[in-house]
Amino acid sequence: MSRWMWVALPLVVSAGFLLLQPRAESGVEVLPSLTVKQMDGQTAKLTDFKGKPLVLNAWATWCGPCRREMPLLLKAAKANPEVRFVFLNISDGPEAVRAFENELGLKIPNVLLDPEAKLSDPLRIQGLPVTLFYDAEGTLVNRHIGEISAAELAELLKAF
């Protein structure tokens, strides 16, 4: 391949990736008003969590990186009461989440269940874990794909 192809190809791929990302008409991503189940069987809308900055972590019990980052996220939730942390479980039911909590000795607050992964498209979740950061009005301000480190999480929380 010629030299210019090595330069042009990454630019074209990057531009195509950015152009194909789903966005609201304004180009701003907002928290979708979709209904999900809570661990107690009650329903909640994602938009019910507006009013405070929101960290929405998409995870699953079978996901290794999710298992490793969960204690870190729970510690951050306790240390940052001004930020609401919500844990959206993708593909598991309440029994699997309870077994996960028991196995790791954790109590996860604000667990929402999406056993059919219906929120994956509206939230642009293509793999797990994904941690989404929304302002108090429900506008997406940051997205972290993959396992998050303590340093990365601290830096992203500073934005609030």
Stockholm file with secondary structure:
# STOCKHOLM 1.0

chainA/1-160         MSRWMWVALPLVVSAGFLLLQPRAESGVEVLPSLTVKQMDGQTAKLTDFKGKPLVLNAWATWCGPCRREMPLLLKAAKANPEVRFVFLNISDGPEAVRAFENELGLKIPNVLLDPEAKLSDPLRIQGLPVTLFYDAEGTLVNRHIGEISAAELAELLKAF
#=GR chainA/1-160 SS CCHHHHHHHHHHHHHHHHHTSCCCTTSCCBCCCCEEEETTSCEEEGGGGTTSCEEEEEECTTCHHHHHHHHHHHHHHHHCTTSEEEEEEESCCHHHHHHHHHHHTCCCSSEEEETTCTTTTTTTCCSSCEEEEECTTSBEEEEEESCCCHHHHHHHHHTC
#=GC SS_cons         CCHHHHHHHHHHHHHHHHHTSCCCTTSCCBCCCCEEEETTSCEEEGGGGTTSCEEEEEECTTCHHHHHHHHHHHHHHHHCTTSEEEEEEESCCHHHHHHHHHHHTCCCSSEEEETTCTTTTTTTCCSSCEEEEECTTSBEEEEEESCCCHHHHHHHHHTC
//
